[in-house]
Amino acid sequence: MDVRAAVAIAAGKPLEVTTVQLDGPKAGEVLVEIRATGICHTDEFTLSGADPEGLFPAILGHEGAGVVVDVGPGVTSVKEGDHVIPLYTPECRQCPSCLSRKTNLCTAIRVTQGAGVMPDGTSRFSLNGQKLHHYMGCSTFANFTVLPEIAVAKIREDAPFDKVCYIGCGVTTGIGAVINTAKVEPGAKAIVFGLGGIGLNVVQGLRLAGADMIIGVDLNNARKEWGERFGMTHFVNPKEIGGDLVPHLVNMTKTGADQIGGADYTFDCTGNVTVMRQALEACHRGWGQSIIIGVAPAGAEVATRPFQLVTGRVWKGTAFGGARGRTDVPRIVDWYMDGKIQIDPMITHTMPLPDINKAFDLMHAGESIRSVVIF
């Protein structure tokens, strides 16, 4: 079938909106009509050419929502008409990783997903007879896409596509890092480095968890108002403190009898390895945890003095907020629909597919929190 898609022909070039061909679902696969898709920094990271695993030509996009229009043989968990969110982190519930209950990083289709193809090793997308790569197993920059059954989360039908598509990555990653990875407890002190789309969701996750002090760190003063809207209690612009950032933050967290200072939890949402070190060293000695969410450039390495770790600080990484997609994503949709979390204010721009490159321009200019393409 012919579908409309934004194709990444090569690294560093604008997406080309055109008609491509899509084969129907095979065994264990689902055909989904994408109704809305968010534009994430990870898409930009790949499009820029900085992603060492980036494949071209490809149909990018991994943050979508839509409706099942057909299923292949053997599919039982969803049916035609179901509303779903594609999952770049699948949940097969059968592989050693899923069965371990220690991680959300399902390995059932990891190899083929990384190769830009479906589980049988072939692509469903083509352009004038040339193969197009799938992206993160999702390819939501097309108005129809095919996904493995284990990579779609069935959600309630009254949830608006143009809002809950954001749960396909940004919302779940940020809130999940707080709830699943850090397991933040009420009364905690926390610092969030980077108040973009992920960071703001970390902030509202901290509010949801009952954190008392939520410090936001960002170079853009315009993000202060955004952070406060979602629960941030203090704001720091590193350019304006007149000294080293880590001692400043540690001093901010000194309270009462505890004059050691340091946050119980810190979160890096920048992908900057220097910031990652600052985030660790701003943790409380003995028990502070620093969660790395941001994706660093290819070849980058993170470092600190061993003393920081010997004295009890912990570095953790998280992917998709530690969420098990088919299990947890429907619950987060419910949180949104029940008013427990906010999404609407973060969707700062919407546009049709032909204008998708404007979303990347807005991202580069720092003018958007999240842009959404509505099909």
Secondary structure, 3 states (H helix, E strand, C coil): CEEEEEEECCCCCCCEEEEEEECCCCCCEEEEEEEEEEECHHHHHHHHCCCCCCCCCEECCCCEEEEEEEECCCCCCCCCCCEEEECCCCCCCCCHHHHHCCCCCCCCCHHHHHCCCCCCCCCCEEECCEECECCCCCCCCECEEEEEHHHEEEECCCCCHHHHHHHHCHHHHHHHHHHHHHCCCCCCEEEEECCCHHHHHHHHHHHHHCCCEEEEECCCCCHHHHHHHHCCCEEECHHHCCCCHHHHHHHHCCECCECCCCECEEEECCCCHHHHHHHHHCECCCCCEEEECCCCCCCCCCCCCHHHHHCCCEEEECCHHHCCHHHHHHHHHHHHHCCCCCCHHHEEEEECHHHHHHHHHHHHCCCCCEEEEEC
